Amino acid sequence: MKVIGEIVIPEDGADRTAVSRKLKAGGLLKLAPGIYTSTVDHPIEAVSRRNWMSIVSHVFPNHVVTYRSALYGPFASGEKTLFLSGPSPSVRSFPGFNVQVSKGPGPLEGDTPFGTSLFLAGRSRAILDSLKPSSTGRVGERKGMTREEASEVLSRIYQSAGIEEVNRIRDLARDISSNLKAVSEFSVLDDLCGELLGTRTLKSPTRTGIRSRFQGDAVDSRRMDLLEKLVFHLKANPVRGLPGRTTDRSDRSFGFDLRILPFIDAYFSNYIEGTRFELQEAIGVVGGTTPLHRPEDSKDIVGSYILMSNRTALAEIEKISDPPAFIEIIRKWHRGLMSGRPEKNPGELKTIPNMAGTYKFVDPDKVSGTLSQGYELSKSLNTPMERGMFLKFLISEVHPFLDGNGRLSRSILNAILISNNLERAVIPSVFRVDYLTAISALSNSGNAIPLIKAIQKAQQWVYHAPDSSLENLASYMEKTHAQEDPYQSSLVVPEEGPI
């Protein structure tokens, strides 16, 4: 019996007999002929879609994910179809998604292994395939691109990776165009590359090609590659998030209106960065008591609390639609978060490089371009949880300000969650090392799974936290080890019900 996560695939007669018994007993659900799942208490479409890679690898071994699916990610923009290239054309429907296979060669130069037995088309092949005629798939969804859309893809690559990558794509496309039977499509790609690089004037120029020649914002290509991997992973593995409270309850026993969850959000977000107060002292700081020996630290907590308790201000993040507005809002929030530290230039993008240990963040001259391209990339994600995770990582990876980037990144994540009636994610101090290690895994090796799981766990911790009073929340914090030494203890998160 082959078991891949939630997927069960019988391999011989004995396996099939065992599966038949479990199926009749309600212990399995059938997803497709010869493919079952042991998860019987979730919607079958959701189970099938989040395990699409295992299913497709089994049914279509050695096929190539290409067309729009390779360029934009599986099921981009709410689509339900995965487009493949293989020896025989076919269409198959599974719960929650479809697969369309167009006849084409197996893996070529530039294609890479994907999953257990699939391949992912390289950019050269995916663009050539997408430029072929009949770009509307047999399931009614587009598998290809227009000439203008191909120019947009090349422009994004040019901005993120430079002229060398555009030339590499063109050279490889030339080499594989005959095998793909895409010689005329290569001629189009060749023209678009020439227009983008300023070496060719087209009779019918594209809007993107003209615009790209003049926008000029430098981009960190390595970071864009990381961000594209994160987007691709999130599209392949959708993340929804947990429902949240629509209002913030207050505890008035301290002589003022202390909003409980915004306070604990601000408290731990600053604790991670080294601004550490005892809980009762932090309550006093928010209430207006400023310790004489720590005025700047006090303003850090107050700045975070003011932002995280203002749902109207947080909702602004969901009203913007372009990169300049995104950059303006993070500058505005940073000014508030860092108002007590004028030496850190609150609200001003950095003009000198910054580092964490030996890890160097994005160079100052590439901050605006990387933020802009990253924000545009975030629009392709389908859920608020995914966009929040993505933009949180974008800020922490670019590190656009001299200080306060971690606090800002967590504020953006929670602003998106709260504005969409999802629970906020808070990193208790005991979870600090796990959280920072998860960020490092994505930054250094492109592994997105630890960070996604860390944020989900942080959200789950808040989801079960009582907000009836700060006293009850403090008791919950003690039982879950929230404030203990991360090297001596671990965060305890209840799976269901109050702890």
C-alpha positions as CSV (number, residue, x, y, z in Angstrom):
1,M,0.0,0.0,0.0
2,K,1.4,3.4,-1.0
3,V,0.5,6.1,1.5
4,I,1.4,9.7,0.6
5,G,0.1,12.0,3.3
6,E,-3.7,11.9,3.1
7,I,-3.6,9.8,-0.2
8,V,-3.9,6.0,-0.2
9,I,-3.0,4.0,-3.4
10,P,-3.4,0.2,-3.4
11,E,-0.6,-1.6,-5.2
12,D,-1.8,-5.2,-5.3
13,G,-4.8,-7.5,-4.8
14,A,-4.4,-7.6,-1.0
15,D,-4.2,-3.8,-0.9
16,R,-7.3,-3.5,-3.0
17,T,-9.2,-5.9,-0.7
18,A,-8.2,-4.0,2.4
19,V,-9.2,-0.7,0.7
20,S,-12.6,-2.1,-0.3
21,R,-13.3,-3.0,3.4
22,K,-12.2,0.4,4.7
23,L,-14.3,2.1,1.9
24,K,-17.4,0.2,3.0
25,A,-16.7,1.0,6.6
26,G,-16.4,4.7,5.9
27,G,-12.7,4.8,6.7
28,L,-11.8,6.0,3.2
29,L,-13.2,8.2,0.4
30,K,-12.6,7.6,-3.3
31,L,-11.0,10.5,-5.1
32,A,-10.4,8.7,-8.5
33,P,-10.0,5.2,-9.8
34,G,-7.3,3.6,-7.6
35,I,-6.8,6.7,-5.5
36,Y,-8.4,7.2,-2.0
37,T,-8.0,9.4,1.0
38,S,-8.1,8.6,4.7
39,T,-9.4,12.1,5.5
40,V,-13.1,11.5,5.6
41,D,-14.3,14.5,7.7
42,H,-13.2,17.3,5.3
43,P,-14.9,18.3,2.0
44,I,-13.6,15.9,-0.7
45,E,-12.9,18.8,-3.1
46,A,-10.6,20.4,-0.5
47,V,-8.7,17.2,0.2
48,S,-8.3,16.4,-3.5
49,R,-7.1,19.9,-4.4
50,R,-4.5,20.2,-1.6
51,N,-3.1,16.8,-2.6
52,W,-3.2,17.5,-6.3
53,M,0.5,16.9,-6.8
54,S,0.4,13.3,-5.4
55,I,-2.7,12.6,-7.5
56,V,-1.4,14.0,-10.7
57,S,2.0,12.4,-10.2
58,H,0.3,9.0,-9.9
59,V,-2.1,9.4,-12.9
60,F,0.3,11.3,-15.2
61,P,3.8,10.2,-14.5
62,N,6.6,11.9,-16.5
63,H,4.3,14.6,-17.8
64,V,5.4,18.2,-17.8
65,V,3.5,21.0,-16.0
66,T,3.5,23.8,-18.6
67,Y,1.5,26.6,-20.2
68,R,0.0,29.1,-17.7
69,S,0.3,26.5,-14.9
70,A,4.1,26.8,-15.1
71,L,4.3,30.6,-15.4
72,Y,1.7,31.6,-12.9
73,G,1.4,28.6,-10.6
74,P,-1.2,25.8,-10.5
75,F,-4.8,27.1,-10.4
76,A,-3.7,30.7,-10.7
77,S,-6.4,33.4,-10.2
78,G,-9.0,31.0,-9.0
79,E,-8.7,28.7,-12.1
80,K,-9.5,25.0,-11.6
81,T,-7.4,23.5,-14.4
82,L,-3.8,22.2,-14.4
83,F,-2.2,22.2,-17.9
84,L,0.3,19.4,-18.8
85,S,2.2,18.3,-21.8
86,G,2.4,14.6,-22.5
87,P,2.3,11.8,-25.2
88,S,-1.5,11.8,-25.7
89,P,-4.1,14.6,-25.3
90,S,-6.7,14.0,-22.6
91,V,-8.9,15.7,-20.0
92,R,-9.5,14.3,-16.6
93,S,-11.7,15.7,-13.8
94,F,-10.9,15.2,-10.1
95,P,-12.9,16.6,-7.1
96,G,-12.0,20.3,-7.0
97,F,-9.8,20.5,-10.2
98,N,-9.3,19.4,-13.7
99,V,-6.3,18.2,-15.7
100,Q,-5.8,18.9,-19.4
101,V,-3.0,17.2,-21.3
102,S,-1.9,18.6,-24.6
103,K,0.3,16.5,-26.9
104,G,3.9,17.4,-26.6
105,P,7.4,16.1,-25.8
106,G,8.6,15.0,-22.4
107,P,11.1,17.0,-20.4
108,L,13.5,19.2,-22.3
109,E,16.5,21.2,-21.4
110,G,15.5,23.7,-18.7
111,D,12.7,21.6,-17.3
112,T,13.1,20.4,-13.8
113,P,11.8,17.5,-11.7
114,F,8.6,18.4,-9.8
115,G,6.9,16.3,-7.2
116,T,7.5,12.5,-7.3
117,S,7.2,11.9,-11.1
118,L,6.3,15.2,-12.8
119,F,8.4,17.9,-14.4
120,L,8.0,21.6,-14.3
121,A,8.6,23.5,-17.6
122,G,11.4,26.0,-17.6
123,R,10.4,29.6,-18.5
124,S,11.6,29.2,-22.1
125,R,9.4,26.2,-22.7
126,A,6.4,27.6,-20.8
127,I,6.4,30.8,-22.7
128,L,6.7,29.0,-26.1
129,D,3.9,26.6,-25.2
130,S,1.7,29.5,-24.0
131,L,2.2,31.4,-27.2
132,K,0.8,28.6,-29.3
133,P,-2.6,29.0,-31.0
134,S,-5.8,27.7,-29.4
135,S,-4.9,29.1,-26.0
136,T,-8.4,28.2,-24.6
137,G,-8.3,24.8,-23.1
138,R,-10.9,22.1,-23.7
139,V,-12.3,22.7,-20.2
140,G,-13.1,26.3,-21.0
141,E,-10.1,27.9,-19.3
142,R,-7.2,29.6,-21.0
143,K,-4.0,27.5,-21.1
144,G,-1.9,30.1,-23.0
145,M,-1.2,33.8,-23.1
146,T,-1.6,36.8,-25.5
147,R,1.4,38.5,-26.9
148,E,0.9,41.4,-24.4
149,E,0.8,38.9,-21.5
150,A,4.0,37.3,-22.6
151,S,5.6,40.7,-22.7
152,E,4.4,41.2,-19.1
153,V,6.0,37.9,-18.0
154,L,9.3,38.8,-19.7
155,S,9.2,42.3,-18.2
156,R,8.9,40.9,-14.7
157,I,11.8,38.6,-15.3
158,Y,13.8,41.5,-16.7
159,Q,13.1,43.6,-13.6
160,S,13.8,40.8,-11.2
161,A,16.8,39.0,-12.8
162,G,18.2,41.4,-15.4
163,I,19.3,41.2,-19.0
164,E,21.3,38.0,-18.6
165,E,18.2,36.0,-17.7
166,V,16.2,37.4,-20.6
167,N,19.0,36.5,-23.0
168,R,19.2,33.0,-21.4
169,I,15.5,32.4,-21.9
170,R,15.7,33.6,-25.5
171,D,18.8,31.4,-26.3
172,L,17.3,28.3,-24.7
173,A,13.9,28.9,-26.5
174,R,15.8,29.0,-29.8
175,D,17.4,25.6,-29.0
176,I,14.2,23.8,-28.0
177,S,11.7,25.5,-30.4
178,S,12.0,22.8,-33.0
179,N,11.3,20.0,-30.5
180,L,8.3,21.9,-29.3
181,K,7.1,22.6,-32.9
182,A,7.1,26.3,-31.9
183,V,9.4,28.0,-34.4
184,S,6.9,30.7,-35.1
185,E,6.3,31.2,-31.4
186,F,10.0,31.6,-30.9
187,S,9.9,34.4,-33.5
188,V,7.3,36.2,-31.3
189,L,9.4,35.6,-28.2
190,D,12.5,36.9,-29.9
191,D,10.7,40.1,-30.9
192,L,9.4,40.7,-27.4
193,C,12.8,40.2,-25.9
194,G,14.4,42.6,-28.4
195,E,11.7,45.2,-27.7
196,L,12.2,44.8,-23.9
197,L,16.0,45.2,-24.2
198,G,15.8,48.1,-26.6
199,T,17.5,46.3,-29.5
200,R,14.4,46.1,-31.7
201,T,11.5,48.3,-32.7
202,L,8.3,46.5,-33.4
203,K,5.6,47.5,-35.9
204,S,3.1,46.8,-33.1
205,P,4.8,47.6,-29.9
206,T,3.5,46.2,-26.6
207,R,2.4,48.5,-23.8
208,T,4.5,46.5,-21.3
209,G,7.6,46.7,-23.5
210,I,7.4,50.4,-23.8
211,R,6.8,50.9,-20.0
212,S,9.5,48.6,-18.9
213,R,12.2,50.5,-20.8
214,F,11.5,53.6,-18.7
215,Q,10.6,52.4,-15.1
216,G,14.2,51.7,-14.1
217,D,13.7,50.5,-10.5
218,A,16.4,48.0,-9.7
219,V,15.3,44.7,-8.2
220,D,17.0,42.1,-6.1
221,S,16.9,39.0,-8.4
222,R,17.7,36.4,-5.6
223,R,14.8,37.8,-3.5
224,M,12.4,37.8,-6.4
225,D,13.3,34.1,-7.0
226,L,12.5,33.4,-3.3
227,L,9.2,35.3,-3.5
228,E,8.2,33.4,-6.7
229,K,8.9,30.1,-5.0
230,L,6.8,31.2,-2.0
231,V,3.9,32.1,-4.3
232,F,4.2,28.9,-6.3
233,H,4.1,26.9,-3.0
234,L,1.1,28.8,-1.6
235,K,-0.8,28.2,-4.9
236,A,0.0,24.6,-4.8
237,N,-0.9,24.2,-1.1
238,P,-3.7,26.7,-0.3
239,V,-3.8,28.1,3.2
240,R,-7.1,29.5,4.5
241,G,-6.6,30.5,8.1
242,L,-8.9,30.4,11.2
243,P,-11.9,32.6,11.7
244,G,-11.3,35.5,14.1
245,R,-13.2,37.8,16.4
246,T,-14.8,40.8,14.7
247,T,-14.3,43.1,17.7
248,D,-11.6,43.6,20.3
249,R,-12.8,43.1,23.9
250,S,-11.4,45.3,26.6
251,D,-10.3,44.8,30.2
252,R,-11.2,47.9,32.3
253,S,-9.9,46.7,35.6
254,F,-6.7,48.7,35.2
255,G,-8.4,52.1,35.2
256,F,-8.4,52.4,31.5
257,D,-9.7,50.6,28.4
258,L,-7.1,47.9,27.7
259,R,-7.9,46.0,24.5
260,I,-6.7,42.5,25.3
261,L,-5.6,40.9,22.1
262,P,-4.1,44.1,20.5
263,F,-2.1,44.5,23.8
264,I,-0.8,40.9,23.8
265,D,0.0,41.3,20.1
266,A,2.1,44.4,20.7
267,Y,3.6,43.0,23.8
268,F,5.0,39.8,22.2
269,S,5.9,41.5,18.9
270,N,8.2,43.9,20.8
271,Y,9.5,41.1,23.1
272,I,10.8,39.2,20.1
273,E,12.9,42.3,19.1
274,G,14.4,42.7,22.6
275,T,11.9,45.3,24.0
276,R,11.1,43.3,27.1
277,F,8.9,44.3,30.0
278,E,7.2,42.2,32.7
279,L,3.5,41.9,31.8
280,Q,2.3,44.2,34.5
281,E,4.9,46.8,33.7
282,A,3.8,46.7,30.0
283,I,0.2,47.3,31.1
284,G,1.3,50.4,32.9
285,V,3.3,51.6,29.9
286,V,0.2,51.3,27.6
287,G,-1.8,53.0,30.4
288,G,0.5,56.1,30.3
289,T,3.3,55.2,32.8
290,T,6.7,55.7,31.2
291,P,9.6,54.2,33.1
292,L,12.3,56.9,33.5
293,H,15.1,54.5,32.5
294,R,13.3,53.2,29.4
295,P,11.4,55.9,27.6
296,E,12.3,54.7,24.0
297,D,11.3,51.1,24.9
298,S,8.0,52.4,26.2
299,K,7.2,54.2,23.0
300,D,7.9,51.0,21.0
301,I,5.2,49.1,22.8
302,V,2.8,52.1,22.7
303,G,3.3,52.6,19.0
304,S,2.6,48.9,18.3
305,Y,-0.5,48.9,20.5
306,I,-1.9,52.0,18.9
307,L,-1.7,50.5,15.5
308,M,-2.8,47.0,16.4
309,S,-5.9,48.3,18.3
310,N,-7.0,50.5,15.4
311,R,-9.0,48.3,13.1
312,T,-9.9,51.2,10.8
313,A,-6.2,52.0,10.2
314,L,-5.4,48.3,9.7
315,A,-8.1,48.0,7.1
316,E,-6.3,50.5,4.9
317,I,-4.0,47.7,3.8
318,E,-6.9,46.1,1.9
319,K,-7.9,49.3,0.1
320,I,-4.7,49.8,-1.8
321,S,-4.2,48.5,-5.3
322,D,-0.7,49.5,-6.5
323,P,2.9,49.4,-5.4
324,P,3.3,53.2,-4.6
325,A,0.3,53.0,-2.2
326,F,1.7,49.9,-0.6
327,I,5.1,51.6,0.0
328,E,3.3,54.7,1.3
329,I,1.3,52.7,3.8
330,I,4.3,50.8,5.2
331,R,6.1,54.1,5.6
332,K,3.2,55.6,7.4
333,W,2.9,52.6,9.8
334,H,6.7,52.5,10.3
335,R,6.5,56.2,11.4
336,G,4.0,55.2,14.1
337,L,5.8,52.1,15.2
338,M,9.2,53.8,15.5
339,S,8.1,57.3,16.6
340,G,10.2,57.0,19.8
341,R,13.4,56.4,17.9
342,P,14.1,59.3,15.7
343,E,17.7,58.1,15.1
344,K,16.2,55.2,13.1
345,N,14.6,57.6,10.6
346,P,11.0,56.5,11.1
347,G,9.1,56.2,7.8
348,E,12.2,56.7,5.6
349,L,13.4,53.8,3.5
350,K,17.0,52.9,4.4
351,T,19.9,54.5,2.6
352,I,22.6,52.2,4.1
353,P,22.7,48.4,4.0
354,N,21.5,46.4,7.1
355,M,22.3,42.9,8.2
356,A,21.3,40.3,10.8
357,G,24.6,38.6,11.8
358,T,26.2,37.7,8.5
359,Y,22.9,37.7,6.6
360,K,22.6,40.8,4.3
361,F,19.2,42.2,3.4
362,V,18.3,43.9,0.1
363,D,20.6,46.8,-0.9
364,P,19.1,50.3,-0.5
365,D,19.0,51.0,-4.2
366,K,16.9,47.8,-4.8
367,V,14.4,48.3,-2.0
368,S,11.7,50.2,-3.9
369,G,11.9,47.9,-7.0
370,T,11.8,44.7,-4.9
371,L,8.9,45.9,-2.8
372,S,7.0,47.0,-5.9
373,Q,7.5,43.8,-7.8
374,G,6.8,41.8,-4.7
375,Y,3.5,43.6,-4.1
376,E,2.5,42.9,-7.6
377,L,3.3,39.3,-7.2
378,S,1.1,39.1,-4.1
379,K,-2.0,39.9,-6.1
380,S,-1.9,36.5,-7.7
381,L,-2.5,34.8,-4.3
382,N,-6.0,33.6,-3.6
383,T,-6.6,33.9,0.1
384,P,-6.0,36.6,2.8
385,M,-3.9,34.2,4.8
386,E,-1.6,33.6,1.8
387,R,-1.3,37.3,1.0
388,G,-0.6,38.1,4.7
389,M,2.1,35.4,4.9
390,F,3.6,36.6,1.6
391,L,3.7,40.3,2.4
392,K,5.0,39.5,5.9
393,F,8.0,37.7,4.4
394,L,8.4,40.4,1.7
395,I,9.0,43.0,4.4
396,S,11.2,40.8,6.6
397,E,13.3,39.8,3.7
398,V,13.7,43.2,2.1
399,H,14.2,44.9,5.5
400,P,13.3,48.3,4.0
401,F,14.0,50.4,7.1
402,L,16.9,50.7,9.5
403,D,15.0,49.1,12.3
404,G,11.5,47.9,13.2
405,N,11.1,45.6,10.1
406,G,10.1,42.6,12.1
407,R,7.4,44.5,14.0
408,L,6.2,46.0,10.7
409,S,6.1,42.6,8.9
410,R,3.9,41.1,11.7
411,S,1.7,44.1,11.7
412,I,1.0,43.7,8.0
413,L,0.3,40.0,8.4
414,N,-2.2,40.7,11.2
415,A,-3.8,43.7,9.4
416,I,-4.7,41.5,6.5
417,L,-6.0,38.7,8.7
418,I,-8.0,41.0,11.0
419,S,-9.5,43.0,8.0
420,N,-10.8,39.7,6.6
421,N,-12.3,38.4,9.9
422,L,-9.5,35.9,10.5
423,E,-7.7,35.4,13.7
424,R,-4.4,37.3,14.2
425,A,-1.1,35.4,14.6
426,V,1.0,36.2,17.6
427,I,4.5,34.8,18.3
428,P,4.9,34.1,22.1
429,S,8.4,34.5,23.4
430,V,8.7,30.7,23.9
431,F,8.1,30.3,20.1
432,R,10.6,32.9,19.1
433,V,13.4,30.6,18.1
434,D,11.1,28.3,16.1
435,Y,9.7,31.3,14.3
436,L,13.1,32.9,13.4
437,T,14.4,29.5,12.3
438,A,11.4,29.1,10.0
439,I,12.1,32.5,8.4
440,S,15.8,31.5,8.0
441,A,14.8,28.3,6.2
442,L,12.9,30.2,3.6
443,S,15.5,33.0,3.3
444,N,18.5,30.6,2.9
445,S,17.1,27.5,1.2
446,G,13.7,28.5,-0.3
447,N,11.8,26.1,2.0
448,A,8.5,27.8,2.7
449,I,6.9,25.0,4.8
450,P,8.4,25.8,8.2
451,L,7.3,29.5,8.1
452,I,3.8,28.6,6.9
453,K,3.5,26.1,9.7
454,A,4.9,28.5,12.3
455,I,2.4,31.2,11.3
456,Q,-0.4,28.7,11.4
457,K,0.6,27.6,14.9
458,A,0.9,31.2,16.1
459,Q,-2.6,31.8,14.7
460,Q,-4.0,28.7,16.4
461,W,-2.5,29.8,19.7
462,V,-4.5,33.0,19.5
463,Y,-7.6,31.2,18.2
464,H,-7.8,29.3,21.5
465,A,-6.8,32.2,23.7
466,P,-9.6,33.7,26.0
467,D,-10.2,37.4,25.6
468,S,-12.7,37.8,28.5
469,S,-10.1,39.4,30.7
470,L,-6.3,39.8,30.8
471,E,-6.3,37.6,33.9
472,N,-7.8,34.7,32.0
473,L,-5.4,35.3,29.1
474,A,-2.4,35.4,31.5
475,S,-3.5,32.0,32.9
476,Y,-3.7,30.6,29.4
477,M,-0.3,32.0,28.7
478,E,1.1,30.2,31.7
479,K,-0.5,26.9,30.8
480,T,0.8,27.1,27.2
481,H,4.3,28.1,28.3
482,A,4.0,31.3,26.3
483,Q,6.6,33.3,28.3
484,E,9.1,30.5,29.1
485,D,12.7,30.2,27.8
486,P,12.5,28.9,24.2
487,Y,15.6,26.7,24.9
488,Q,14.0,25.1,27.9
489,S,10.4,24.7,26.8
490,S,8.0,24.6,23.9
491,L,4.7,26.3,23.0
492,V,1.7,24.2,23.8
493,V,-1.3,24.8,21.5
494,P,-4.6,23.1,22.2
495,E,-6.1,21.4,19.2
496,E,-9.7,22.0,20.2
497,G,-11.6,23.8,23.0
498,P,-10.2,25.9,25.8
499,I,-7.1,24.6,27.6
